[in-house]
Amino acid sequence: MLPVLLVTIDNTILSFALPRLSEALNPSASQQLWIIDAYSLVLAGLLVSMGGIGDRIGHRKLLLAGSLGFATISGLVALSKSPEQLIAGRALMGVFGAMLMPSTLALIRSVFHEREQRRLAVAIWATTLTVGSALGPLAGGLLLQWFHWSAIFLIAIPLLLPLLLLGPLLLPESEPEPGNAIDPASILLSLLAMSGIIYAGKNLAIYGLAWPGLAAAAIGLLASGLFVRRQLHHEQPLLDLKLFGNRAFTGSILINLLSLAFLIGFVFFATQVLQISLGLSALRASLALVPGQVMAIFIGVAIVPLARRMAARHLISMLLAIIGLAFALVACFGSGLATLVVAFALLNIGVGAITTVSNDLVLSAVPAGKAGAASAISETAYEVGVVLGTTLLGGIVTAYYRHAMQISDWLAPAQAAVARETLAGAFTIAGNSQPEQAGKLIAAATESFAHGITMMSWITVGLVGLAIAIALRTLHHPPEAAAATE
């Protein structure tokens, strides 16, 4: 669980250090984006490949190699003297991070053969994801309060050192697939496909139909087609596409992806409301979301007894309905502090429990020798869900805001462009204006953003209905039947 904790903390902690990084290294706006995105792009691009490699050489070996590399690169990144060094280091961290996550879930499949033990182990794994997400903002705020910005990278060393020392003694090696060679061409195509698609999603969400995003989308889609074709015709495919012939597996992956998109879409607007509209500091804003994280931690393990007795399709449908209720509350009652706290708690109850149940279904639907590939697909769906939440749900809020925002005549054209671009931009312009004019601008920006949130929330309720239909259609085996098919 140590690398799971580290990777999830790393996903959220950097955003809190970016202002301090900007002061120290003076990166351009483009370099700031690459400091954040380099890690996730490489990580997402290599997850499928690393899952397949782990199935071939053994997941313990891959996990220990990834841990050693991640800890070493993290220490070097902390010594960065330029934005270019930091970006390169973050990309290398993505390479080794991709070795960690699929291996942790695949080793659970190897260690726990009995269904109930494995279900509880997956619940603890999923809960650790939530713990890391909750600790990221808190750890970032505390470390930056007392230490240099490099401290956010140095935390990898104490977290991974126990694994490197005790892993060879405590972790059994998974049984490698005999005779399967590693296919470099498939690895390259996988990297181009996922990195291209995810970069395109982020770029198009920020800049619209600009050529870098369109070019990345074209490369990603072309590489995806070539990757699928190669896997279908290769004697020893890196990714066995026959896994998607199992409806429970495919349904679980889709629900994982959508539930993460719902969570990230909520966080996209909630953090802006808390920090910009309500004026909370980053640490206080993160504390406002802690009750929801605590609920996710509790429900991730508490759902296990219910999962034993209730059919997966009915249980997940019920959990998705709770997610829908969270967005319905925001749509009906607005985005005040109390509403956001309650809605985020409901959202985390649904997503936390779904993560446990769906990942258990993913592991149970495949043979032990395919656990790495299955885990990698699940982790890739996680990354795609993050991008989908930002681009689709976040994009709806942003697009509505830009369309509905009424700019006062007293603003200069350049100021009007900044105010119309983002909620933060409007508040920045207001901070440099006369009190009466600033009040009108803030009121207009807040109202436009709030209406965008309402529209997005109702659309999300509809998407939750689609996810429920997928669950009822694909997750047709009750827990007892799924266990019997192993």
C-alpha positions in Angstrom: 0.0 0.0 0.0 3.0 2.4 0.4 3.4 3.1 -3.3 -0.4 3.5 -3.7 -0.3 6.1 -1.0 2.6 7.8 -2.6 1.3 8.0 -6.1 -2.1 9.3 -5.0 -0.5 12.0 -2.7 1.7 13.0 -5.7 -1.4 13.5 -7.9 -2.7 16.4 -5.7 0.3 17.8 -3.8 2.1 19.5 -6.7 -0.7 22.0 -7.4 -0.2 23.5 -3.9 3.5 24.0 -4.5 3.2 25.6 -8.0 3.2 29.2 -6.7 6.4 28.6 -4.7 7.9 26.7 -7.7 7.0 29.7 -9.9 8.9 32.1 -7.6 12.0 29.8 -7.4 12.3 28.7 -11.0 10.4 31.3 -12.9 8.7 29.0 -15.5 6.6 30.3 -18.3 2.9 29.6 -18.4 3.5 26.8 -20.9 6.2 25.3 -18.7 3.9 25.5 -15.7 1.4 23.3 -17.5 4.1 20.8 -18.5 5.4 20.6 -14.9 2.0 19.3 -14.0 1.1 17.3 -17.2 4.5 15.6 -18.0 4.0 13.1 -15.1 0.4 12.2 -15.9 0.9 12.0 -19.7 3.8 9.5 -19.4 2.1 7.6 -16.6 -1.1 7.1 -18.5 0.8 6.2 -21.7 2.8 3.4 -20.1 0.2 1.9 -17.7 -1.0 -0.8 -20.2 2.6 -1.6 -21.2 3.8 -1.9 -17.6 0.9 -4.2 -16.7 1.7 -6.5 -19.6 5.5 -6.4 -18.7 4.6 -7.3 -15.1 2.7 -10.3 -16.3 5.7 -11.4 -18.2 8.6 -10.8 -15.8 6.8 -10.9 -12.4 5.0 -8.0 -10.6 7.2 -8.0 -7.5 10.3 -7.5 -9.6 8.6 -4.6 -11.5 7.3 -3.0 -8.3 10.7 -3.0 -6.6 12.4 -1.6 -9.7 9.7 1.1 -10.0 10.0 2.0 -6.4 13.8 2.3 -6.6 13.6 4.4 -9.7 10.8 6.6 -8.4 12.6 7.3 -5.1 15.9 8.1 -6.9 14.3 10.5 -9.5 12.2 12.2 -6.8 15.4 13.0 -4.9 17.0 14.4 -8.1 13.9 16.4 -9.0 14.1 18.1 -5.6 17.5 19.5 -6.7 16.1 21.0 -9.9 17.6 24.4 -10.8 15.5 25.1 -13.9 12.0 24.4 -15.3 13.5 22.1 -18.0 15.1 19.9 -15.4 11.9 19.7 -13.4 9.8 18.8 -16.4 12.3 16.1 -17.5 12.3 14.7 -13.9 8.5 14.6 -13.7 8.4 12.7 -17.0 10.8 10.1 -15.6 8.8 9.9 -12.5 5.8 9.0 -14.7 7.8 6.1 -16.2 8.5 4.6 -12.8 5.1 5.5 -11.4 3.6 3.4 -14.2 5.4 0.4 -12.8 3.9 0.8 -9.3 0.1 1.0 -9.6 -0.7 -2.0 -11.8 1.8 -4.1 -9.8 0.1 -3.4 -6.5 -3.3 -4.5 -7.6 -1.9 -7.5 -9.5 0.0 -8.7 -6.5 -3.2 -8.7 -4.5 -4.6 -11.2 -7.1 -1.5 -13.3 -6.6 -1.4 -13.1 -2.8 -5.0 -13.6 -1.9 -6.6 -16.6 -3.7 -9.7 -16.8 -1.5 -12.4 -14.5 -2.8 -13.5 -12.9 0.5 -9.9 -12.2 1.6 -9.2 -10.6 -1.8 -12.3 -8.5 -1.7 -11.2 -7.1 1.6 -7.7 -6.5 0.3 -9.0 -4.7 -2.7 -11.2 -2.6 -0.3 -8.1 -1.6 1.6 -6.3 -0.8 -1.7 -9.1 1.4 -2.8 -9.3 3.1 0.6 -5.6 3.8 0.4 -6.3 5.6 -2.9 -8.7 7.8 -1.0 -6.4 8.4 2.0 -3.7 9.5 -0.4 -6.0 11.9 -2.2 -7.1 13.3 1.2 -3.5 13.6 2.5 -2.2 15.3 -0.6 -3.7 18.8 0.0 -3.0 18.6 3.7 0.5 17.4 3.3 1.2 20.0 0.7 -0.1 22.8 2.9 1.8 21.7 5.9 5.1 21.0 4.2 5.1 24.3 2.3 4.2 26.1 5.5 7.5 25.0 7.1 9.9 23.7 4.4 11.3 24.4 1.0 9.2 23.4 -2.1 11.6 20.5 -2.7 10.1 18.8 0.4 7.1 17.7 -1.6 9.3 15.4 -3.7 11.5 14.2 -0.9 8.5 12.5 0.8 8.9 9.7 -1.7 12.0 8.4 0.0 10.7 7.7 3.5 7.5 6.2 2.0 9.3 3.8 -0.4 12.4 2.9 1.7 10.4 0.4 3.8 9.1 -1.3 0.7 12.6 -1.6 -0.8 13.9 -3.1 2.4 11.1 -5.4 3.3 9.4 -6.1 -0.1 11.9 -8.9 -1.1 11.1 -10.6 2.3 7.4 -10.1 2.5 6.0 -10.1 -1.0 5.8 -13.3 -3.0 6.5 -13.1 -6.7 3.6 -13.4 -9.1 3.9 -16.3 -11.6 5.2 -15.0 -14.9 3.6 -16.0 -18.2 6.0 -18.5 -19.7 7.5 -17.8 -23.1 6.0 -14.4 -23.7 8.4 -11.8 -25.0 8.1 -8.1 -24.6 7.0 -6.2 -27.7 8.7 -2.8 -28.0 6.4 -1.7 -30.9 3.3 -2.3 -28.9 4.8 -0.3 -25.9 5.6 2.6 -28.2 2.1 2.6 -29.8 0.5 2.4 -26.4 2.5 5.4 -25.2 1.6 7.4 -28.3 -2.1 6.5 -28.1 -2.8 7.3 -24.5 -0.5 10.3 -24.2 -1.8 11.7 -27.4 -5.5 11.4 -26.4 -5.0 12.7 -22.9 -2.9 15.6 -24.0 -5.5 16.4 -26.7 -8.2 16.4 -24.1 -6.4 18.8 -21.8 -5.3 21.1 -24.6 -8.7 21.3 -26.3 -10.4 22.0 -23.0 -8.1 25.0 -22.4 -7.5 26.4 -25.9 -10.4 25.1 -27.9 -9.9 23.8 -31.5 -6.3 24.8 -31.7 -3.8 22.8 -33.8 -1.7 21.3 -31.0 -4.8 19.6 -29.5 -6.1 18.5 -32.9 -2.7 17.1 -33.9 -2.3 15.3 -30.6 -5.8 13.8 -31.1 -5.0 12.6 -34.6 -1.7 11.0 -33.4 -3.5 9.4 -30.5 -6.3 8.0 -32.5 -4.0 6.7 -35.3 -1.7 5.0 -32.7 -4.8 3.5 -31.0 -5.9 2.0 -34.2 -2.5 0.6 -35.0 -2.2 -0.7 -31.4 -5.5 -2.5 -31.5 -4.7 -4.0 -34.9 -1.3 -5.2 -33.7 -2.8 -6.8 -30.6 -5.4 -8.7 -32.6 -2.8 -10.1 -35.0 0.2 -10.6 -32.7 0.9 -14.2 -31.4 1.8 -12.8 -27.9 -0.1 -9.5 -27.6 0.9 -7.0 -24.9 -2.8 -6.5 -24.1 -5.2 -9.4 -24.6 -8.3 -7.6 -26.1 -10.3 -10.7 -25.4 -10.6 -9.4 -21.9 -13.2 -7.0 -23.1 -15.3 -9.9 -24.3 -16.2 -10.3 -20.6 -19.2 -8.0 -20.0 -18.6 -7.7 -16.3 -15.0 -6.7 -16.9 -15.9 -4.1 -19.6 -18.8 -2.7 -17.5 -16.6 -2.4 -14.4 -14.0 -0.5 -16.4 -16.5 1.9 -17.9 -18.1 2.5 -14.5 -14.7 3.1 -12.9 -14.0 5.7 -15.7 -17.3 7.5 -15.3 -17.3 7.6 -11.5 -13.8 9.2 -11.5 -15.0 11.7 -14.1 -17.9 12.7 -11.8 -15.5 13.1 -8.9 -12.9 15.2 -10.8 -15.7 17.3 -12.4 -17.0 18.1 -9.0 -13.6 19.0 -7.6 -13.0 21.2 -10.7 -15.7 23.7 -9.8 -15.8 23.1 -6.0 -12.2 24.2 -5.5 -12.7 27.4 -7.5 -15.9 28.2 -5.5 -14.2 27.6 -2.2 -11.0 29.4 -2.9 -12.1 32.2 -5.3 -15.8 32.9 -4.6 -15.8 32.1 -0.9 -12.2 33.4 -0.4 -10.9 30.4 1.6 -7.1 29.6 1.7 -5.9 26.4 0.0 -5.5 24.7 3.3 -9.0 25.7 4.6 -10.5 24.7 1.3 -9.0 21.3 1.5 -10.2 21.0 5.1 -13.8 21.7 3.9 -13.6 18.6 1.7 -12.1 16.4 4.4 -15.5 15.1 5.7 -16.2 13.7 2.2 -12.8 12.0 2.1 -13.4 10.5 5.6 -16.7 9.1 4.3 -14.9 7.5 1.3 -12.3 5.9 3.6 -15.0 4.5 5.9 -17.3 3.2 3.1 -14.5 1.7 1.1 -14.1 -1.0 3.7 -17.6 -1.0 5.1 -19.1 -1.9 1.7 -17.4 -5.3 1.8 -20.0 -7.2 3.9 -22.8 -5.7 1.7 -21.0 -6.7 -1.5 -21.0 -10.4 -0.3 -24.8 -10.4 -0.1 -26.0 -8.1 -2.9 -25.7 -8.5 -6.6 -23.0 -6.2 -8.1 -25.3 -4.6 -10.6 -27.9 -3.6 -8.0 -25.2 -2.5 -5.5 -23.3 -0.3 -8.0 -26.6 1.1 -9.4 -27.5 2.2 -5.8 -24.1 3.8 -5.3 -24.4 5.6 -8.7 -27.8 6.9 -7.6 -26.1 8.4 -4.5 -23.6 10.2 -6.9 -26.6 11.5 -8.9 -28.2 12.8 -5.7 -25.0 14.7 -4.9 -25.2 16.6 -8.2 -29.0 17.1 -7.9 -28.4 18.8 -4.6 -26.0 21.2 -6.2 -28.3 21.8 -9.1 -31.3 22.6 -6.8 -29.6 24.4 -3.9 -26.6 26.1 -5.5 -22.9 25.9 -4.6 -22.8 27.3 -1.1 -20.3 26.0 1.5 -22.9 23.7 3.3 -24.2 22.3 0.0 -20.7 21.5 -1.3 -19.7 19.8 1.9 -22.8 17.6 2.0 -22.7 16.9 -1.8 -19.0 16.0 -1.7 -19.6 13.6 1.2 -22.4 11.8 -0.8 -20.2 11.8 -3.9 -17.3 10.2 -2.0 -19.6 7.6 -0.5 -20.6 6.5 -4.0 -17.2 6.7 -5.7 -15.3 5.2 -2.7 -17.6 2.1 -2.6 -17.7 1.8 -6.4 -13.8 1.8 -6.5 -13.8 -1.2 -4.2 -16.6 -3.2 -5.8 -15.6 -2.5 -9.4 -11.9 -3.3 -8.9 -12.8 -6.6 -7.2 -14.9 -7.4 -10.2 -12.1 -6.6 -12.6 -9.7 -9.0 -10.8 -12.3 -11.7 -10.5 -13.2 -11.6 -14.2 -9.7 -12.5 -15.5 -7.3 -15.4 -14.9 -4.4 -14.8 -12.5 -1.9 -14.6 -15.3 -3.8 -11.6 -16.8 -4.1 -9.7 -13.5 -1.4 -7.2 -14.5 -3.0 -6.3 -17.8 -6.4 -6.1 -16.2 -5.1 -3.9 -13.4 -3.3 -1.6 -15.9 -6.6 -1.2 -17.9 -8.3 -0.2 -14.7 -5.6 2.3 -13.8 -5.7 3.7 -17.4 -9.5 4.1 -17.0 -8.7 6.1 -13.8 -6.4 8.5 -15.8 -8.9 8.8 -18.6 -11.6 9.5 -16.1 -9.6 12.3 -14.6 -9.2 13.9 -18.0 -12.8 13.4 -18.9 -13.9 15.0 -15.7 -11.8 18.1 -16.4 -12.5 18.3 -20.2 -16.2 17.4 -20.4 -17.7 18.4 -17.0 -15.2 21.2 -16.3 -15.4 22.3 -19.9 -19.2 22.7 -19.6 -18.8 25.0 -16.7 -16.1 27.0 -18.4 -17.9 27.3 -21.7 -21.1 28.5 -20.1 -19.2 31.0 -18.0 -17.5 32.5 -21.1 -20.7 32.7 -23.0 -22.9 34.1 -20.2 -20.4 36.5 -18.6 -21.5 40.1 -19.1 -18.5 42.4 -19.3 -19.0 46.0 -18.1 -18.3 48.8 -20.5 -15.7 50.4 -18.2 -13.3 47.5 -18.7 -10.5 47.8 -21.3 -10.6 45.1 -24.1 -7.6 43.3 -22.5 -9.2 43.3 -19.1 -12.5 42.1 -20.5 -10.7 39.2 -22.2 -9.1 38.2 -18.9 -12.3 38.5 -16.9 -14.3 36.4 -19.5 -11.6 33.7 -19.6 -11.9 32.4 -16.1 -13.5 33.1 -12.7 -10.0 33.7 -11.2 -9.3 36.2 -14.0 -12.5 38.1 -13.2 -11.6 38.3 -9.5 -8.0 39.5 -10.4 -9.4 42.3 -12.5 -11.9 43.2 -9.8 -9.0 43.4 -7.2 -7.4 46.2 -9.3 -10.7 48.2 -9.8 -12.7 50.7 -7.9 -15.0 49.2 -5.2 -18.3 49.8 -6.9 -17.1 48.5 -10.3 -15.3 45.6 -8.6 -18.6 44.6 -6.8 -20.5 44.5 -10.1 -17.8 42.5 -11.9 -17.6 39.9 -9.0 -21.4 39.6 -8.9 -21.6 39.0 -12.7 -18.8 36.5 -12.7 -20.1 34.6 -9.6 -23.6 34.4 -11.1 -22.3 33.2 -14.5 -20.1 30.5 -12.9 -22.9 29.4 -10.6 -25.3 29.0 -13.6 -22.6 27.0 -15.4 -22.4 24.7 -12.4 -26.1 24.2 -12.3 -26.2 23.3 -16.0 -23.3 20.9 -15.6 -24.9 19.3 -12.5 -28.1 18.5 -14.4 -26.1 17.0 -17.3 -24.1 14.9 -14.9 -27.4 13.6 -13.4 -28.2 12.4 -16.9 -24.8 10.8 -17.3 -25.3 9.0 -14.0 -28.5 7.5 -15.4 -26.4 6.2 -18.4 -23.9 4.7 -16.0 -26.7 3.0 -14.1 -28.0 1.5 -17.4 -24.4 0.2 -18.1 -24.3 -1.4 -14.7 -27.7 -3.1 -15.0 -26.8 -4.3 -18.5 -23.3 -5.6 -17.9 -22.9 -6.6 -14.2 -25.4 -9.4 -14.5 -23.6 -11.9 -12.2 -24.3 -11.8 -8.5 -21.3 -12.0 -6.1 -21.8 -15.7 -5.5 -21.9 -16.6 -9.2 -18.8 -14.5 -9.9 -17.0 -16.4 -7.1 -18.1 -19.7 -8.5 -16.7 -19.0 -11.9 -13.1 -18.5 -10.7 
